[in-house]
Amino acid sequence: MKKEIIVKIKPKHVNQYRSGYPLLTKEAIENIGALNKEGDIIKLVDPQGRFIGKGYYGRQNKGYGWILTKEEKQVIDISFVEKRLIEAIDRRKSLYRSKDTNAFRVFNGEGDGFGGFTIDYFDGYYLINWYSKGCYKFRDHVINSLKRIVDFKGIYQKKRFDTQGKYIEEDGFVMGTRGEFPLVVKENGVHFAIYLNEGAMVGVFLDQRDVRNAIRKKYSKDKSVLNTFSYTGAFSIYAALGGAKKTTSVDLANRSLPRTREHFSLNELDYEGHDILVEDVFNYFKYAVKKGLKFDTVILDPPSFAKSKKFKFSAQKDYTNLLKEAIAITEDEGVIVASTNCSLFNMKKFKTFIEDAFSQMRYPYSILEEYTLPSDFKTTKTFKEGNYLKVVFLKKHKR
Ligand code: SAH
């Protein structure tokens, strides 16, 4: 059996780990020098040397490793990994059976009992995202288990950690049959184009599935819809399918134009009837105010951090201002969809940004509905920040 490295937990962090917090943080470690090889199995003990939990050392933006079990005798081997995968796949049975959705998350890191990697499913293709070098050491366990459990067309992977140029990865292909990209997948019957052979962003963020559906069903019919930070236009497509009069998609990235057009065409919609603008959202707000443009539905789904030529945006610092800009160009009785994937603040805090924005703009508002991650992005109560998605549908009332 592989040697286990003893990690001593500082007194004031012991309770946190005893109650199941799965992420090992730097601050909690007494003997940081004991950690040297990522992927090593670690055994957490309290200052008296009593066992707390077992996991592995792996550095990712969030921490120094993940705790995987509270059973001292549990061995972290391939059968441990395989069990977690079987349970995860079992939980997604209804999605596997779905006729109108074939793109979803199969394994969600710590939510499914093993922090550090995720697996997404795209019509027979599996995409593994590895978030640390340490987790990547479990690659063979994960891939060999997956091979045994499911039938697949192909497996792809992305290393989402700093490889310092050491691993040369062409397109992330691991095994099976190479895909022909784009793969055309379905979500609630809507078609999306997926490129597994490109960067970290493959064409659609699967965690917004329920939000997109709500927009199509309840907030689009005969509406003018503004989709900011629109990426490949996923929200715009749902809005157009829901009967929007017109959608306007705004994103800074050049690729957003062909990708959004592609999504309109894939869904048999004429993109000529919609505006797709490659532009800084903050410039667009100014333009809209100058032209007196107003929208019935405004979607805000910015990245947590962004830097453009003129503007720097941090969700934590600037969301209130972003909302104020949106409020200014939303019709009375119109709807703002305020979304964020920033894990640095929770829903309660997010609602204070909303409250501040409306009160500074002196408009009354009401909350229509709220969303967090969908069930395939399984989270655990012991790791609240894992439920990073916060979406609030707001109605702007007359003054
Ligand atoms: N809302 C999208 C995902 C957004 S991803 C969806 O649901 O599919 C973030 C996007 O914001 C990226 O496409 C990026 O190009 C864009 N972006 C970042 N800063 C921007 C800015 N200042 N103006 C416009 N787009 C911006």
Residues whose N, C-alpha, C, O or C-beta is under 5 A from the ligand:
A	BS01	SAH	F205 T228 F229 S230 Y231 T232 A234 V250 D251 L252 A253 E279 D280 V281 F282 D301 P302 P303 A306 S308
